[in-house]
Amino acid sequence: MSVADYMTPRLVVVSPKTTISVAVELMKKNAIHRLPVMAGNRMVGLITHGIIQRAIPSQATSLSVYELNYLLTKTTVDQIMETAVQTVAATAQLETAIATMRKNKIGVLPVMTGDQVVGIITNNDILDAFLNIAGYGQPGIVTRVVVHHDHVGVIFAIGQVLTEHDLSIQTLMVVNHQAEKVIELHVNSE
């Protein structure tokens, strides 16, 4: 499973001189929280809802609503954007994206092919990928097999039992959990 299989390829981007108010409006309109900042075809930064929230004065400020709106219409994205942006290759394994996001405590990675941004992958995309991989919402039965003494041929033996009962495997996940191997099967009748 590569990052390209689960990324969002439709990008909404802004230029460095886009005002914060326009960036916020784009996020609302497209129901997103992150925007790559592009100078021509080159990504120069990332602006997120969280970065904007940290940049605007708190509710305890003495600024009036009018002064705050004025500030948002005069401040540009390049003044507050993140410029040290973590990225991931489109061909990378999904696990690489997850590890990078966890290591850096971030919820988004622009996806690259060479030096071109071709998509974006977020925590939500990864959760959707897991549901897809697990076969969630698909017809069938999910069953769990706990293997206490793993050996070659365990999955083959399970497959034989399923065949005898005219069942086919829709999805199969194998997880090492403590001293056991847990096999989760999503099966369906032929």
N, C-alpha and C positions, 0 to 999 in steps of 0.2 A: 504494500500500500504506500504509494508515494504521496507527498504533499499535494501534488497537482490533482490527485484524485478527489481531494476533499476541500481544497481552497475555494475561496470566492473569487472567480475570475473577473467579475464586473467591478471595476474600480471607480470610486468617486474620489477625485483628487482636488487639491487646491494648489495655487501658486504661492510663493513666499510672501507676496504683497497682498494676499487676500486678508481682509479684516476679520477679526475674531467674530464679529456679529454675523458675517456671511458664512464663516465656517460652522458656527453653531446652527444656523438656519439649514445648511446643507446636511448636517448630521440629523437634525429633526426630520427633514423632508425624506431622507433615505433610511431612517430608523437604524442609524449606525453610530458608533462612538469613536471611530478612528479614521483619520484621513492622511494618506501619504502626501507630502509636500513635494511638488515637482517643479523643477526649473527646466523647461523644455522636456526632454525625454529622460532626464536624470533626477533621481530621488535625492533630495537634499535634507529631508527631515520627516518627522511624523508629528502630527498634532492629534491629541486625544481629548476626550471629554474631561478626563482627570487632570490633564495639564492645564486646560482652560479653567477648571474649577480652582486649582491652586493659584492661578495667576490673577484671578479677579479678587477684588477686596471682599472680605467676609461681610456678613450681614451686620456685624458690629461697627462697620465703617461709618464715618460721618458724611460720606458721599450721598447725595440725593439720587433718586432713580434716574433723573435726567443726566447728572454727572456720570453715573455708571454707564448709561447707554452711550454717552458721548465717548467715554473711554473705550468701550467695546467697538465703536465704529472708527476709532482712530488707531487702535493697536492692531498691528499686523501679525500674521502667523509666524513670520520669521523672527519676531522678537521673543517668542516664548516656546517655539517648537523644540522637540528633542532632535538633536543632530547626530548623536551617537546611536543610530538605529540598528538593532539586531535584525538580521534577515535570515532567510533559509532558501535553499535552492529548490526549485520546483521538482527536481528529480530525487530529492532527499526522501528518506523513509519518514513516515508520519511520526515514528518514535523519536526521530532526531528533532523534529519541531517541538514535540512535547518536552523533551529533555532541555532544549534551549529555553523554552518559555519558563519551565520550572526553575532552572538554574538562575535565570535573570529576573525571576519574579515579575514577569510581564504577561499580558493577555493577548498579544498580537504579534505577528511577524509578517512583514512584507515578503512576498514570495518572488524570487528572482530567477531569471534565465539569463545568465551572463550578467550584464550590468543593467538589464531592463526589468522593471517591476511588471510582473504578469498576473499578480493576484495578491490576496491577503488571506492569512489563516488566523483564526481567533479561537479562544477557548470554546465558544459555541460550535464552531466548525468541527473541532475535535470531539466534542460531546456527540454531535450528530454522526460523526464517523463511527464512534463506538456503538451507537444504537444501530447503525447500518450493519456493521460487522457482526454484531450480536444477533441480527435478524429480528430485532424488536418490532412488534406490530405485524409481523408476517404470520400467516396461518401455520399451525403446527404445534408441537409440544416441545417444551424445553425441559430437559432432564439433566441431572448432575450425577456424575460417576466419580467417586473418590477412590483413588488407587493408592493403597498403602504400601505396596511393594511393586514399584514400577519395573517393567521389563520389556524387552523388544516384543512387539506383536500385540500389545494391549489394545491399541486402536483397531488393529485388524480384527481382533476377537470381538470387539464391540460392533464393528461393521458386519460381521457374520451374524450376530444375534439380530441386528436390525434387518438384515436381508431376509432372515427366516420369518420375520414378522411383517414383511412387505413395507418396510419403512426406509426412507432415504434421508441422508444427512443434508440439512439446509446450511447450517453453520456448525463449526466445531472450534472450541477454544480450549487450550490446555494451559493451565496455570499452576505453577509450583507454589504451594501454600504450606508454609512451615515444612514438616517432614512428609507431606502428602502431595500427590499430583491430583489436581481437580480437573476433570474433563467435563465441559459443559457442551451439551448437544442440543441443537434445535432440529427436530426431526419432523418429517411429514410423510403421510402415506403416499404411495406411488399413484 
